[in-house]
């Protein structure tokens, strides 16, 4: 079983903010499989299961807020016995242009507090991460920028970008990180 985690913040006020890009991708993945979300107090998040080309995958959207995402990831991975190398975290990235994605099989937090929390809680950085570009702020503070809604131009491009991310997630599940990196980075 694989664990795919989308990072974001719970609540309708954050739904279409840049920091919730991971949630948007997981919502699309679940919708494509007609999967229903359920709240799990023990896993500190919203959960569902999907099957991607015969591979069973648990989907998790932590409800701990971004900076404590690792609590939810650790709880579910431990409960399901999922090894760290079978975890993919989908998140926003300020260092990539909007529309650009980058998959890595492991690595540092790169200044992202959600990834930092996951690394801290798991005690390991050997999980895959799919970073989705949101551009860097021009004038706003980083905190304000990531909590702002996408621009109208970005909102128009979101469906195509999300579909591209879904293709990358599917490739990671079915063919592994190296093949997905070669195809999508």
N, C-alpha and C positions, 0 to 999 in steps of 0.2 A: 504494500500500500504506500502511496505517496501522500504527502501533506503539502497542500498549496495554501499559502497564507497571503491575504491581501491586507496591506496596511492602510489605516485611515483612522478617523475619529468618529465615534458614534454620535447620532443626532442629526435631525433634518437640516440644521443650520450649517452643517459641514458637508452635506451630500455632494455638491458639485464644486467643492474646493479642490485646489491642486493637490493638497496633501492627502486627499481621499482617492487618488488614482488607483491604488491597489484594490480598494473596495469596488470601484466601478468595473474593473476587469473581472473580479470574482463574481460580481452580480451578473455580468454578461455570460460568464462560463456556466453558472448555475441555470440561468434562463435558457441557454441553448440546450440543456439537458432536462428542462422542465423540473428541476430540483427545487424543493422547498427548504427554506432556512428555518432552523429552530434555535432558540436561545439555550445555551448551556452554561449554567452557573459554575459547574466544576471546571469547565474549560475556559471560562471568562470570555465568551465570544458567541458569535452566530456560527452555526455549523450546518453543513450539508455534505452529501456524498454524490459524486458523479463517477461515471465510468468513461474513460477516454481510451478508445480502441482496446477494450478488454482489460485495461489497468484501472483498478479501483483507486479513487483519490478522495481524500477528505479535504474539504474546503473550510477555511477558518477566516473569519473577520473578527479580530479581537475587539472587545468592547471596553478595553482597559484604557483607552486613549493612547495615542501614538507612543508617548515616552515610556509606557509600561507594556508594550506589545509582547515582550519576552515572557511575561508571566503566563499569558495565554498559550503561546507557542510551546513553552516548556511543559505546561500542564497537559496539553493534548498529545504531544509527542510521547510523553511518559505513559499516559493512559493507554495509547494505542500501540506502544512499543515501536515507534517509527524512528529509525536511525537518522541522525542529522544529515547524512548525505542524500536522504530521500525527501528532504524539505526544500521547497521553492518559495521564496518570499518575493512578492510583487509590490513594488513601491515607486514613489515619485523620486525624481532626481533633478536638482537645480543645475548640475553641471552638464546636462545634456539638453540639446535644443528640443523644442516641442516637436514631436513626431519621431524622434530618435529613441531607440531602445538599445539596451546593452544587457546581455546575459553573462553572468560569471558563475563558475561552480563553487566559488568561495571568495573570501576577501575580508577587507576591513569594513567598518561602518561608514567610512567616507564622510564623516560629519553628520550622518543621518541618525537622529535620536531613536527612531524605531529599530533600526538595525543594531544600534549600540545596545539597546535593551535586550534584544534577542541574543546577541553574542554573550552578553553578561549572564543572562539566565541559563543559557545552554552550556556556557563554559567552553564554547567551540565556535569557530567561524567557518566551518567546512560545509555550510549549507549554500545552495544556489540562491542567487538573487537576480531578479529581472527588474532593472531600473528603467523607468519611463520618463523621458525628458519633459520638463515643464518650463524650461528656460530659466535664466537667472534674473532676479529682480533688477530693474533699471534704477529705480529711485526709492522703493519701499524697503523697509527692513525685511529680513528673511522671514521672520515669524509672521508678519502681516501678509507678505506675499504668498506664502504657502497656504494661508487660511483664507485667501481671496478666491472668489469663483473664477473659473476659466473665462477668458475674454470671449466675445461673440465669435470671433474668427476661430479660436480654439474649440469652442463648443460645436461649431459646424464640422470641424475635422475629427472630433472625438470618436464617432462611430468607426471610421476607417482605422484610426490609431488603435482603438480597443480590439478590433478584429485582427490587426497585425500582431498585437500582444497575445491574443488567444491562439493564433497560429504558432507562435513561439512557445507558449506553454504546452500545447499539444506535442510539439516536436520534442521538447524537454522530457515529457512523460514517456513518449514512445521510442525516441531514438537517443536520448541522453544529452547531457550538457554540451559535449564537444560538437556534435552534429548541429545542435540548435545554435551554438555560437557561430559556427561557420556559415549557417544559412541566414541568420538574423542580425548579427552585429555589424 
